[in-house]
Amino acid sequence: MSNVVSWIPKPNNRIVMIEVLDENDRSEFGSERANEAIAWFARNPLGKRVVVTNWFADDEDAAPIGESVDVTALVLAGMAEGRGRIGE
């Protein structure tokens, strides 16, 4: 098994980035911290999307690994659930 090629980078070289995209799919805000990205999104969610992307990063470069995952519906559901629980 010593000659098997690894296609998945080591975990210490991976970054999970949460981005808020505008209505033209341009990045408005990005962070490795979900709470920061969600707070940015919550300020004005109209027409915006929240996506999660796994990145490979080294000292010189960064490149996405696979497709971004759109989690906007999940974030909106969590926000609605949280609002319903305030004051209970």
PyMOL Python script that loads the backbone (N, CA, C, O; Angstrom):
from pymol import cmd

cmd.read_pdbstr("""\
ATOM      1  N   MET A   1       0.811  -1.206   0.000  1.00  0.00           N
ATOM      2  CA  MET A   1       0.000   0.000   0.000  1.00  0.00           C
ATOM      3  C   MET A   1       0.854   1.271   0.000  1.00  0.00           C
ATOM      4  O   MET A   1       0.308   2.374  -0.036  1.00  0.00           O
ATOM      5  N   SER A   2       2.142   1.142   0.038  1.00  0.00           N
ATOM      6  CA  SER A   2       2.991   2.331   0.092  1.00  0.00           C
ATOM      7  C   SER A   2       3.011   3.100  -1.230  1.00  0.00           C
ATOM      8  O   SER A   2       3.451   4.249  -1.260  1.00  0.00           O
ATOM      9  N   ASN A   3       2.546   2.494  -2.313  1.00  0.00           N
ATOM     10  CA  ASN A   3       2.556   3.178  -3.603  1.00  0.00           C
ATOM     11  C   ASN A   3       1.184   3.771  -3.966  1.00  0.00           C
ATOM     12  O   ASN A   3       0.976   4.186  -5.106  1.00  0.00           O
ATOM     13  N   VAL A   4       0.268   3.814  -3.025  1.00  0.00           N
ATOM     14  CA  VAL A   4      -1.060   4.377  -3.279  1.00  0.00           C
ATOM     15  C   VAL A   4      -0.975   5.905  -3.223  1.00  0.00           C
ATOM     16  O   VAL A   4      -0.384   6.472  -2.305  1.00  0.00           O
ATOM     17  N   VAL A   5      -1.567   6.548  -4.207  1.00  0.00           N
ATOM     18  CA  VAL A   5      -1.583   8.009  -4.260  1.00  0.00           C
ATOM     19  C   VAL A   5      -2.744   8.521  -3.418  1.00  0.00           C
ATOM     20  O   VAL A   5      -3.858   8.006  -3.512  1.00  0.00           O
ATOM     21  N   SER A   6      -2.489   9.515  -2.611  1.00  0.00           N
ATOM     22  CA  SER A   6      -3.551  10.127  -1.802  1.00  0.00           C
ATOM     23  C   SER A   6      -4.099  11.346  -2.533  1.00  0.00           C
ATOM     24  O   SER A   6      -3.349  12.266  -2.860  1.00  0.00           O
ATOM     25  N   TRP A   7      -5.392  11.355  -2.786  1.00  0.00           N
ATOM     26  CA  TRP A   7      -6.023  12.476  -3.469  1.00  0.00           C
ATOM     27  C   TRP A   7      -6.607  13.485  -2.502  1.00  0.00           C
ATOM     28  O   TRP A   7      -6.991  14.582  -2.906  1.00  0.00           O
ATOM     29  N   ILE A   8      -6.678  13.128  -1.235  1.00  0.00           N
ATOM     30  CA  ILE A   8      -7.257  14.023  -0.234  1.00  0.00           C
ATOM     31  C   ILE A   8      -6.128  14.652   0.566  1.00  0.00           C
ATOM     32  O   ILE A   8      -5.332  13.934   1.170  1.00  0.00           O
ATOM     33  N   PRO A   9      -6.040  15.981   0.584  1.00  0.00           N
ATOM     34  CA  PRO A   9      -4.967  16.623   1.328  1.00  0.00           C
ATOM     35  C   PRO A   9      -5.084  16.336   2.830  1.00  0.00           C
ATOM     36  O   PRO A   9      -6.163  16.027   3.334  1.00  0.00           O
ATOM     37  N   LYS A  10      -3.990  16.440   3.508  1.00  0.00           N
ATOM     38  CA  LYS A  10      -3.999  16.258   4.953  1.00  0.00           C
ATOM     39  C   LYS A  10      -4.897  17.314   5.595  1.00  0.00           C
ATOM     40  O   LYS A  10      -4.970  18.440   5.104  1.00  0.00           O
ATOM     41  N   PRO A  11      -5.579  16.965   6.686  1.00  0.00           N
ATOM     42  CA  PRO A  11      -6.502  17.910   7.326  1.00  0.00           C
ATOM     43  C   PRO A  11      -5.892  19.255   7.687  1.00  0.00           C
ATOM     44  O   PRO A  11      -6.586  20.271   7.639  1.00  0.00           O
ATOM     45  N   ASN A  12      -4.614  19.290   8.047  1.00  0.00           N
ATOM     46  CA  ASN A  12      -4.020  20.573   8.416  1.00  0.00           C
ATOM     47  C   ASN A  12      -3.825  21.499   7.222  1.00  0.00           C
ATOM     48  O   ASN A  12      -3.491  22.669   7.406  1.00  0.00           O
ATOM     49  N   ASN A  13      -4.025  21.006   6.011  1.00  0.00           N
ATOM     50  CA  ASN A  13      -3.923  21.837   4.813  1.00  0.00           C
ATOM     51  C   ASN A  13      -5.291  22.232   4.274  1.00  0.00           C
ATOM     52  O   ASN A  13      -5.383  22.854   3.216  1.00  0.00           O
ATOM     53  N   ARG A  14      -6.353  21.877   4.992  1.00  0.00           N
ATOM     54  CA  ARG A  14      -7.701  22.186   4.521  1.00  0.00           C
ATOM     55  C   ARG A  14      -8.319  23.323   5.323  1.00  0.00           C
ATOM     56  O   ARG A  14      -8.110  23.450   6.530  1.00  0.00           O
ATOM     57  N   ILE A  15      -9.073  24.131   4.624  1.00  0.00           N
ATOM     58  CA  ILE A  15      -9.807  25.235   5.233  1.00  0.00           C
ATOM     59  C   ILE A  15     -11.254  25.111   4.794  1.00  0.00           C
ATOM     60  O   ILE A  15     -11.527  24.903   3.612  1.00  0.00           O
ATOM     61  N   VAL A  16     -12.178  25.234   5.723  1.00  0.00           N
ATOM     62  CA  VAL A  16     -13.591  25.288   5.386  1.00  0.00           C
ATOM     63  C   VAL A  16     -13.991  26.760   5.424  1.00  0.00           C
ATOM     64  O   VAL A  16     -13.926  27.404   6.471  1.00  0.00           O
ATOM     65  N   MET A  17     -14.404  27.282   4.274  1.00  0.00           N
ATOM     66  CA  MET A  17     -14.749  28.693   4.151  1.00  0.00           C
ATOM     67  C   MET A  17     -16.252  28.840   3.977  1.00  0.00           C
ATOM     68  O   MET A  17     -16.857  28.168   3.142  1.00  0.00           O
ATOM     69  N   ILE A  18     -16.848  29.718   4.765  1.00  0.00           N
ATOM     70  CA  ILE A  18     -18.265  30.038   4.651  1.00  0.00           C
ATOM     71  C   ILE A  18     -18.333  31.427   4.031  1.00  0.00           C
ATOM     72  O   ILE A  18     -17.791  32.387   4.577  1.00  0.00           O
ATOM     73  N   GLU A  19     -19.003  31.526   2.885  1.00  0.00           N
ATOM     74  CA  GLU A  19     -19.075  32.800   2.169  1.00  0.00           C
ATOM     75  C   GLU A  19     -20.513  33.255   1.994  1.00  0.00           C
ATOM     76  O   GLU A  19     -21.429  32.444   1.859  1.00  0.00           O
ATOM     77  N   VAL A  20     -20.690  34.564   1.999  1.00  0.00           N
ATOM     78  CA  VAL A  20     -21.964  35.176   1.664  1.00  0.00           C
ATOM     79  C   VAL A  20     -21.800  35.750   0.261  1.00  0.00           C
ATOM     80  O   VAL A  20     -20.919  36.574   0.010  1.00  0.00           O
ATOM     81  N   LEU A  21     -22.665  35.301  -0.651  1.00  0.00           N
ATOM     82  CA  LEU A  21     -22.615  35.759  -2.036  1.00  0.00           C
ATOM     83  C   LEU A  21     -23.754  36.727  -2.306  1.00  0.00           C
ATOM     84  O   LEU A  21     -24.857  36.558  -1.787  1.00  0.00           O
ATOM     85  N   ASP A  22     -23.488  37.737  -3.116  1.00  0.00           N
ATOM     86  CA  ASP A  22     -24.545  38.683  -3.466  1.00  0.00           C
ATOM     87  C   ASP A  22     -25.421  38.111  -4.580  1.00  0.00           C
ATOM     88  O   ASP A  22     -25.236  36.966  -4.992  1.00  0.00           O
ATOM     89  N   GLU A  23     -26.364  38.900  -5.061  1.00  0.00           N
ATOM     90  CA  GLU A  23     -27.308  38.423  -6.072  1.00  0.00           C
ATOM     91  C   GLU A  23     -26.637  38.081  -7.401  1.00  0.00           C
ATOM     92  O   GLU A  23     -27.245  37.419  -8.243  1.00  0.00           O
ATOM     93  N   ASN A  24     -25.384  38.524  -7.604  1.00  0.00           N
ATOM     94  CA  ASN A  24     -24.625  38.195  -8.811  1.00  0.00           C
ATOM     95  C   ASN A  24     -23.574  37.115  -8.543  1.00  0.00           C
ATOM     96  O   ASN A  24     -22.661  36.919  -9.345  1.00  0.00           O
ATOM     97  N   ASP A  25     -23.706  36.423  -7.419  1.00  0.00           N
ATOM     98  CA  ASP A  25     -22.790  35.353  -6.997  1.00  0.00           C
ATOM     99  C   ASP A  25     -21.356  35.826  -6.787  1.00  0.00           C
ATOM    100  O   ASP A  25     -20.412  35.053  -6.950  1.00  0.00           O
ATOM    101  N   ARG A  26     -21.196  37.082  -6.429  1.00  0.00           N
ATOM    102  CA  ARG A  26     -19.882  37.597  -6.047  1.00  0.00           C
ATOM    103  C   ARG A  26     -19.769  37.534  -4.530  1.00  0.00           C
ATOM    104  O   ARG A  26     -20.736  37.797  -3.815  1.00  0.00           O
ATOM    105  N   SER A  27     -18.601  37.190  -4.055  1.00  0.00           N
ATOM    106  CA  SER A  27     -18.391  37.063  -2.615  1.00  0.00           C
ATOM    107  C   SER A  27     -18.427  38.436  -1.954  1.00  0.00           C
ATOM    108  O   SER A  27     -17.689  39.345  -2.334  1.00  0.00           O
ATOM    109  N   GLU A  28     -19.303  38.570  -0.954  1.00  0.00           N
ATOM    110  CA  GLU A  28     -19.383  39.795  -0.155  1.00  0.00           C
ATOM    111  C   GLU A  28     -18.586  39.659   1.127  1.00  0.00           C
ATOM    112  O   GLU A  28     -17.996  40.622   1.616  1.00  0.00           O
ATOM    113  N   PHE A  29     -18.577  38.443   1.665  1.00  0.00           N
ATOM    114  CA  PHE A  29     -17.936  38.206   2.947  1.00  0.00           C
ATOM    115  C   PHE A  29     -17.554  36.741   3.028  1.00  0.00           C
ATOM    116  O   PHE A  29     -18.292  35.880   2.548  1.00  0.00           O
ATOM    117  N   GLY A  30     -16.420  36.449   3.624  1.00  0.00           N
ATOM    118  CA  GLY A  30     -16.003  35.072   3.816  1.00  0.00           C
ATOM    119  C   GLY A  30     -15.272  34.909   5.133  1.00  0.00           C
ATOM    120  O   GLY A  30     -14.554  35.808   5.571  1.00  0.00           O
ATOM    121  N   SER A  31     -15.456  33.770   5.758  1.00  0.00           N
ATOM    122  CA  SER A  31     -14.813  33.512   7.038  1.00  0.00           C
ATOM    123  C   SER A  31     -14.722  32.007   7.275  1.00  0.00           C
ATOM    124  O   SER A  31     -15.497  31.228   6.719  1.00  0.00           O
ATOM    125  N   GLU A  32     -13.771  31.616   8.102  1.00  0.00           N
ATOM    126  CA  GLU A  32     -13.703  30.232   8.557  1.00  0.00           C
ATOM    127  C   GLU A  32     -14.652  30.022   9.731  1.00  0.00           C
ATOM    128  O   GLU A  32     -14.875  28.886  10.151  1.00  0.00           O
ATOM    129  N   ARG A  33     -15.204  31.091  10.256  1.00  0.00           N
ATOM    130  CA  ARG A  33     -16.121  31.026  11.404  1.00  0.00           C
ATOM    131  C   ARG A  33     -17.560  31.217  10.934  1.00  0.00           C
ATOM    132  O   ARG A  33     -17.928  32.265  10.403  1.00  0.00           O
ATOM    133  N   ALA A  34     -18.355  30.181  11.142  1.00  0.00           N
ATOM    134  CA  ALA A  34     -19.742  30.205  10.676  1.00  0.00           C
ATOM    135  C   ALA A  34     -20.521  31.355  11.311  1.00  0.00           C
ATOM    136  O   ALA A  34     -21.311  32.010  10.631  1.00  0.00           O
ATOM    137  N   ASN A  35     -20.313  31.608  12.594  1.00  0.00           N
ATOM    138  CA  ASN A  35     -21.083  32.664  13.258  1.00  0.00           C
ATOM    139  C   ASN A  35     -20.818  34.033  12.647  1.00  0.00           C
ATOM    140  O   ASN A  35     -21.729  34.859  12.592  1.00  0.00           O
ATOM    141  N   GLU A  36     -19.610  34.296  12.192  1.00  0.00           N
ATOM    142  CA  GLU A  36     -19.300  35.578  11.553  1.00  0.00           C
ATOM    143  C   GLU A  36     -20.017  35.706  10.214  1.00  0.00           C
ATOM    144  O   GLU A  36     -20.590  36.753   9.912  1.00  0.00           O
ATOM    145  N   ALA A  37     -19.987  34.643   9.412  1.00  0.00           N
ATOM    146  CA  ALA A  37     -20.639  34.678   8.100  1.00  0.00           C
ATOM    147  C   ALA A  37     -22.152  34.785   8.249  1.00  0.00           C
ATOM    148  O   ALA A  37     -22.797  35.515   7.496  1.00  0.00           O
ATOM    149  N   ILE A  38     -22.720  34.071   9.204  1.00  0.00           N
ATOM    150  CA  ILE A  38     -24.168  34.121   9.408  1.00  0.00           C
ATOM    151  C   ILE A  38     -24.588  35.496   9.922  1.00  0.00           C
ATOM    152  O   ILE A  38     -25.636  36.005   9.526  1.00  0.00           O
ATOM    153  N   ALA A  39     -23.790  36.101  10.795  1.00  0.00           N
ATOM    154  CA  ALA A  39     -24.103  37.452  11.280  1.00  0.00           C
ATOM    155  C   ALA A  39     -24.093  38.444  10.120  1.00  0.00           C
ATOM    156  O   ALA A  39     -24.947  39.328  10.054  1.00  0.00           O
ATOM    157  N   TRP A  40     -23.137  38.305   9.209  1.00  0.00           N
ATOM    158  CA  TRP A  40     -23.077  39.184   8.034  1.00  0.00           C
ATOM    159  C   TRP A  40     -24.318  38.981   7.166  1.00  0.00           C
ATOM    160  O   TRP A  40     -24.947  39.948   6.734  1.00  0.00           O
ATOM    161  N   PHE A  41     -24.664  37.723   6.914  1.00  0.00           N
ATOM    162  CA  PHE A  41     -25.829  37.376   6.100  1.00  0.00           C
ATOM    163  C   PHE A  41     -27.116  37.915   6.737  1.00  0.00           C
ATOM    164  O   PHE A  41     -27.983  38.432   6.033  1.00  0.00           O
ATOM    165  N   ALA A  42     -27.242  37.798   8.042  1.00  0.00           N
ATOM    166  CA  ALA A  42     -28.460  38.199   8.745  1.00  0.00           C
ATOM    167  C   ALA A  42     -28.723  39.703   8.664  1.00  0.00           C
ATOM    168  O   ALA A  42     -29.867  40.138   8.798  1.00  0.00           O
ATOM    169  N   ARG A  43     -27.693  40.485   8.449  1.00  0.00           N
ATOM    170  CA  ARG A  43     -27.870  41.946   8.346  1.00  0.00           C
ATOM    171  C   ARG A  43     -28.762  42.327   7.181  1.00  0.00           C
ATOM    172  O   ARG A  43     -29.548  43.269   7.280  1.00  0.00           O
ATOM    173  N   ASN A  44     -28.647  41.597   6.066  1.00  0.00           N
ATOM    174  CA  ASN A  44     -29.452  41.871   4.880  1.00  0.00           C
ATOM    175  C   ASN A  44     -29.447  40.639   3.975  1.00  0.00           C
ATOM    176  O   ASN A  44     -28.672  40.578   3.021  1.00  0.00           O
ATOM    177  N   PRO A  45     -30.309  39.652   4.267  1.00  0.00           N
ATOM    178  CA  PRO A  45     -30.273  38.401   3.508  1.00  0.00           C
ATOM    179  C   PRO A  45     -30.939  38.443   2.128  1.00  0.00           C
ATOM    180  O   PRO A  45     -30.788  37.500   1.351  1.00  0.00           O
ATOM    181  N   LEU A  46     -31.668  39.509   1.811  1.00  0.00           N
ATOM    182  CA  LEU A  46     -32.431  39.563   0.568  1.00  0.00           C
ATOM    183  C   LEU A  46     -31.539  39.377  -0.657  1.00  0.00           C
ATOM    184  O   LEU A  46     -30.629  40.171  -0.899  1.00  0.00           O
ATOM    185  N   GLY A  47     -31.806  38.328  -1.423  1.00  0.00           N
ATOM    186  CA  GLY A  47     -31.075  38.060  -2.659  1.00  0.00           C
ATOM    187  C   GLY A  47     -29.700  37.449  -2.458  1.00  0.00           C
ATOM    188  O   GLY A  47     -28.966  37.255  -3.427  1.00  0.00           O
ATOM    189  N   LYS A  48     -29.343  37.146  -1.239  1.00  0.00           N
ATOM    190  CA  LYS A  48     -28.014  36.623  -0.951  1.00  0.00           C
ATOM    191  C   LYS A  48     -28.049  35.119  -0.724  1.00  0.00           C
ATOM    192  O   LYS A  48     -29.106  34.541  -0.471  1.00  0.00           O
ATOM    193  N   ARG A  49     -26.867  34.489  -0.819  1.00  0.00           N
ATOM    194  CA  ARG A  49     -26.737  33.056  -0.565  1.00  0.00           C
ATOM    195  C   ARG A  49     -25.556  32.823   0.378  1.00  0.00           C
ATOM    196  O   ARG A  49     -24.610  33.609   0.424  1.00  0.00           O
ATOM    197  N   VAL A  50     -25.638  31.722   1.126  1.00  0.00           N
ATOM    198  CA  VAL A  50     -24.527  31.294   1.978  1.00  0.00           C
ATOM    199  C   VAL A  50     -24.034  29.964   1.417  1.00  0.00           C
ATOM    200  O   VAL A  50     -24.807  29.020   1.254  1.00  0.00           O
ATOM    201  N   VAL A  51     -22.742  29.905   1.128  1.00  0.00           N
ATOM    202  CA  VAL A  51     -22.156  28.674   0.593  1.00  0.00           C
ATOM    203  C   VAL A  51     -20.959  28.266   1.446  1.00  0.00           C
ATOM    204  O   VAL A  51     -20.275  29.103   2.035  1.00  0.00           O
ATOM    205  N   VAL A  52     -20.727  26.963   1.494  1.00  0.00           N
ATOM    206  CA  VAL A  52     -19.587  26.404   2.216  1.00  0.00           C
ATOM    207  C   VAL A  52     -18.687  25.713   1.198  1.00  0.00           C
ATOM    208  O   VAL A  52     -19.147  24.917   0.379  1.00  0.00           O
ATOM    209  N   THR A  53     -17.401  26.031   1.265  1.00  0.00           N
ATOM    210  CA  THR A  53     -16.432  25.447   0.339  1.00  0.00           C
ATOM    211  C   THR A  53     -15.237  24.929   1.122  1.00  0.00           C
ATOM    212  O   THR A  53     -14.742  25.592   2.034  1.00  0.00           O
ATOM    213  N   ASN A  54     -14.782  23.746   0.762  1.00  0.00           N
ATOM    214  CA  ASN A  54     -13.586  23.160   1.341  1.00  0.00           C
ATOM    215  C   ASN A  54     -12.411  23.575   0.455  1.00  0.00           C
ATOM    216  O   ASN A  54     -12.465  23.409  -0.764  1.00  0.00           O
ATOM    217  N   TRP A  55     -11.354  24.113   1.061  1.00  0.00           N
ATOM    218  CA  TRP A  55     -10.198  24.583   0.314  1.00  0.00           C
ATOM    219  C   TRP A  55      -8.944  23.844   0.749  1.00  0.00           C
ATOM    220  O   TRP A  55      -8.791  23.500   1.920  1.00  0.00           O
ATOM    221  N   PHE A  56      -8.054  23.604  -0.195  1.00  0.00           N
ATOM    222  CA  PHE A  56      -6.705  23.135   0.096  1.00  0.00           C
ATOM    223  C   PHE A  56      -5.826  24.381   0.089  1.00  0.00           C
ATOM    224  O   PHE A  56      -5.884  25.175  -0.850  1.00  0.00           O
ATOM    225  N   ALA A  57      -5.026  24.552   1.110  1.00  0.00           N
ATOM    226  CA  ALA A  57      -4.159  25.724   1.183  1.00  0.00           C
ATOM    227  C   ALA A  57      -2.766  25.309   1.624  1.00  0.00           C
ATOM    228  O   ALA A  57      -2.594  24.475   2.513  1.00  0.00           O
ATOM    229  N   ASP A  58      -1.772  25.915   0.974  1.00  0.00           N
ATOM    230  CA  ASP A  58      -0.398  25.748   1.438  1.00  0.00           C
ATOM    231  C   ASP A  58       0.181  27.140   1.644  1.00  0.00           C
ATOM    232  O   ASP A  58      -0.564  28.119   1.695  1.00  0.00           O
ATOM    233  N   ASP A  59       1.472  27.238   1.760  1.00  0.00           N
ATOM    234  CA  ASP A  59       2.098  28.529   2.042  1.00  0.00           C
ATOM    235  C   ASP A  59       1.944  29.540   0.911  1.00  0.00           C
ATOM    236  O   ASP A  59       2.022  30.746   1.146  1.00  0.00           O
ATOM    237  N   GLU A  60       1.727  29.063  -0.313  1.00  0.00           N
ATOM    238  CA  GLU A  60       1.707  29.956  -1.460  1.00  0.00           C
ATOM    239  C   GLU A  60       0.366  30.080  -2.152  1.00  0.00           C
ATOM    240  O   GLU A  60       0.084  31.105  -2.772  1.00  0.00           O
ATOM    241  N   ASP A  61      -0.470  29.051  -2.059  1.00  0.00           N
ATOM    242  CA  ASP A  61      -1.660  29.003  -2.895  1.00  0.00           C
ATOM    243  C   ASP A  61      -2.845  28.417  -2.144  1.00  0.00           C
ATOM    244  O   ASP A  61      -2.688  27.796  -1.092  1.00  0.00           O
ATOM    245  N   ALA A  62      -4.019  28.623  -2.694  1.00  0.00           N
ATOM    246  CA  ALA A  62      -5.237  27.979  -2.193  1.00  0.00           C
ATOM    247  C   ALA A  62      -6.103  27.616  -3.396  1.00  0.00           C
ATOM    248  O   ALA A  62      -6.159  28.348  -4.384  1.00  0.00           O
ATOM    249  N   ALA A  63      -6.777  26.470  -3.292  1.00  0.00           N
ATOM    250  CA  ALA A  63      -7.640  26.016  -4.381  1.00  0.00           C
ATOM    251  C   ALA A  63      -8.830  25.284  -3.787  1.00  0.00           C
ATOM    252  O   ALA A  63      -8.674  24.524  -2.831  1.00  0.00           O
ATOM    253  N   PRO A  64     -10.026  25.502  -4.344  1.00  0.00           N
ATOM    254  CA  PRO A  64     -11.192  24.787  -3.821  1.00  0.00           C
ATOM    255  C   PRO A  64     -11.109  23.294  -4.087  1.00  0.00           C
ATOM    256  O   PRO A  64     -10.563  22.854  -5.098  1.00  0.00           O
ATOM    257  N   ILE A  65     -11.662  22.526  -3.158  1.00  0.00           N
ATOM    258  CA  ILE A  65     -11.742  21.074  -3.309  1.00  0.00           C
ATOM    259  C   ILE A  65     -13.216  20.753  -3.541  1.00  0.00           C
ATOM    260  O   ILE A  65     -14.028  20.874  -2.624  1.00  0.00           O
ATOM    261  N   GLY A  66     -13.558  20.353  -4.739  1.00  0.00           N
ATOM    262  CA  GLY A  66     -14.939  20.014  -5.036  1.00  0.00           C
ATOM    263  C   GLY A  66     -15.819  21.243  -5.202  1.00  0.00           C
ATOM    264  O   GLY A  66     -15.338  22.366  -5.356  1.00  0.00           O
ATOM    265  N   GLU A  67     -17.112  20.998  -5.166  1.00  0.00           N
ATOM    266  CA  GLU A  67     -18.114  22.045  -5.374  1.00  0.00           C
ATOM    267  C   GLU A  67     -18.471  22.734  -4.063  1.00  0.00           C
ATOM    268  O   GLU A  67     -18.355  22.138  -2.991  1.00  0.00           O
ATOM    269  N   SER A  68     -18.900  23.972  -4.147  1.00  0.00           N
ATOM    270  CA  SER A  68     -19.450  24.669  -2.989  1.00  0.00           C
ATOM    271  C   SER A  68     -20.834  24.100  -2.690  1.00  0.00           C
ATOM    272  O   SER A  68     -21.547  23.665  -3.594  1.00  0.00           O
ATOM    273  N   VAL A  69     -21.200  24.108  -1.418  1.00  0.00           N
ATOM    274  CA  VAL A  69     -22.510  23.627  -1.001  1.00  0.00           C
ATOM    275  C   VAL A  69     -23.335  24.832  -0.556  1.00  0.00           C
ATOM    276  O   VAL A  69     -22.928  25.580   0.333  1.00  0.00           O
ATOM    277  N   ASP A  70     -24.495  25.014  -1.180  1.00  0.00           N
ATOM    278  CA  ASP A  70     -25.387  26.115  -0.828  1.00  0.00           C
ATOM    279  C   ASP A  70     -26.176  25.728   0.427  1.00  0.00           C
ATOM    280  O   ASP A  70     -26.963  24.782   0.403  1.00  0.00           O
ATOM    281  N   VAL A  71     -25.959  26.463   1.517  1.00  0.00           N
ATOM    282  CA  VAL A  71     -26.625  26.170   2.793  1.00  0.00           C
ATOM    283  C   VAL A  71     -27.589  27.290   3.189  1.00  0.00           C
ATOM    284  O   VAL A  71     -27.957  27.410   4.357  1.00  0.00           O
ATOM    285  N   THR A  72     -27.992  28.100   2.227  1.00  0.00           N
ATOM    286  CA  THR A  72     -28.867  29.237   2.508  1.00  0.00           C
ATOM    287  C   THR A  72     -30.161  28.807   3.181  1.00  0.00           C
ATOM    288  O   THR A  72     -30.565  29.403   4.179  1.00  0.00           O
ATOM    289  N   ALA A  73     -30.815  27.786   2.653  1.00  0.00           N
ATOM    290  CA  ALA A  73     -32.085  27.334   3.230  1.00  0.00           C
ATOM    291  C   ALA A  73     -31.884  26.860   4.671  1.00  0.00           C
ATOM    292  O   ALA A  73     -32.730  27.110   5.529  1.00  0.00           O
ATOM    293  N   LEU A  74     -30.792  26.194   4.933  1.00  0.00           N
ATOM    294  CA  LEU A  74     -30.489  25.725   6.282  1.00  0.00           C
ATOM    295  C   LEU A  74     -30.260  26.898   7.234  1.00  0.00           C
ATOM    296  O   LEU A  74     -30.754  26.889   8.361  1.00  0.00           O
ATOM    297  N   VAL A  75     -29.523  27.897   6.787  1.00  0.00           N
ATOM    298  CA  VAL A  75     -29.265  29.078   7.608  1.00  0.00           C
ATOM    299  C   VAL A  75     -30.564  29.833   7.881  1.00  0.00           C
ATOM    300  O   VAL A  75     -30.815  30.245   9.013  1.00  0.00           O
ATOM    301  N   LEU A  76     -31.390  30.016   6.852  1.00  0.00           N
ATOM    302  CA  LEU A  76     -32.667  30.717   7.031  1.00  0.00           C
ATOM    303  C   LEU A  76     -33.580  29.960   7.989  1.00  0.00           C
ATOM    304  O   LEU A  76     -34.251  30.573   8.819  1.00  0.00           O
ATOM    305  N   ALA A  77     -33.612  28.633   7.882  1.00  0.00           N
ATOM    306  CA  ALA A  77     -34.437  27.828   8.794  1.00  0.00           C
ATOM    307  C   ALA A  77     -33.945  27.974  10.229  1.00  0.00           C
ATOM    308  O   ALA A  77     -34.748  28.091  11.155  1.00  0.00           O
ATOM    309  N   GLY A  78     -32.640  27.968  10.411  1.00  0.00           N
ATOM    310  CA  GLY A  78     -32.073  28.152  11.747  1.00  0.00           C
ATOM    311  C   GLY A  78     -32.373  29.532  12.312  1.00  0.00           C
ATOM    312  O   GLY A  78     -32.661  29.679  13.499  1.00  0.00           O
ATOM    313  N   MET A  79     -32.302  30.541  11.450  1.00  0.00           N
ATOM    314  CA  MET A  79     -32.629  31.901  11.893  1.00  0.00           C
ATOM    315  C   MET A  79     -34.094  31.992  12.300  1.00  0.00           C
ATOM    316  O   MET A  79     -34.415  32.594  13.324  1.00  0.00           O
ATOM    317  N   ALA A  80     -34.987  31.402  11.508  1.00  0.00           N
ATOM    318  CA  ALA A  80     -36.429  31.434  11.822  1.00  0.00           C
ATOM    319  C   ALA A  80     -36.710  30.682  13.115  1.00  0.00           C
ATOM    320  O   ALA A  80     -37.506  31.134  13.937  1.00  0.00           O
ATOM    321  N   GLU A  81     -36.066  29.544  13.296  1.00  0.00           N
ATOM    322  CA  GLU A  81     -36.240  28.757  14.523  1.00  0.00           C
ATOM    323  C   GLU A  81     -35.750  29.545  15.737  1.00  0.00           C
ATOM    324  O   GLU A  81     -36.390  29.546  16.789  1.00  0.00           O
ATOM    325  N   GLY A  82     -34.627  30.201  15.581  1.00  0.00           N
ATOM    326  CA  GLY A  82     -34.073  31.008  16.677  1.00  0.00           C
ATOM    327  C   GLY A  82     -34.970  32.169  17.042  1.00  0.00           C
ATOM    328  O   GLY A  82     -35.128  32.491  18.220  1.00  0.00           O
ATOM    329  N   ARG A  83     -35.556  32.798  16.045  1.00  0.00           N
ATOM    330  CA  ARG A  83     -36.466  33.926  16.320  1.00  0.00           C
ATOM    331  C   ARG A  83     -37.705  33.448  17.056  1.00  0.00           C
ATOM    332  O   ARG A  83     -38.225  34.155  17.919  1.00  0.00           O
ATOM    333  N   GLY A  84     -38.185  32.254  16.724  1.00  0.00           N
ATOM    334  CA  GLY A  84     -39.380  31.715  17.368  1.00  0.00           C
ATOM    335  C   GLY A  84     -39.159  31.373  18.825  1.00  0.00           C
ATOM    336  O   GLY A  84     -40.115  31.309  19.598  1.00  0.00           O
ATOM    337  N   ARG A  85     -37.919  31.155  19.212  1.00  0.00           N
ATOM    338  CA  ARG A  85     -37.616  30.755  20.586  1.00  0.00           C
ATOM    339  C   ARG A  85     -37.274  31.931  21.490  1.00  0.00           C
ATOM    340  O   ARG A  85     -37.170  31.763  22.705  1.00  0.00           O
ATOM    341  N   ILE A  86     -37.099  33.100  20.928  1.00  0.00           N
ATOM    342  CA  ILE A  86     -36.769  34.255  21.746  1.00  0.00           C
ATOM    343  C   ILE A  86     -37.932  34.574  22.674  1.00  0.00           C
ATOM    344  O   ILE A  86     -39.074  34.690  22.231  1.00  0.00           O
ATOM    345  N   GLY A  87     -37.644  34.710  23.930  1.00  0.00           N
ATOM    346  CA  GLY A  87     -38.682  35.067  24.907  1.00  0.00           C
ATOM    347  C   GLY A  87     -39.439  33.898  25.472  1.00  0.00           C
ATOM    348  O   GLY A  87     -40.311  34.092  26.320  1.00  0.00           O
ATOM    349  N   GLU A  88     -39.145  32.690  25.039  1.00  0.00           N
ATOM    350  CA  GLU A  88     -39.847  31.517  25.587  1.00  0.00           C
ATOM    351  C   GLU A  88     -39.312  31.171  26.956  1.00  0.00           C
ATOM    352  O   GLU A  88     -39.776  30.215  27.577  1.00  0.00           O
TER     353      GLU A  88
END
""", "prot")
cmd.dss("prot")
cmd.show_as("cartoon", "prot")
cmd.util.cbc("prot")
cmd.orient("prot")
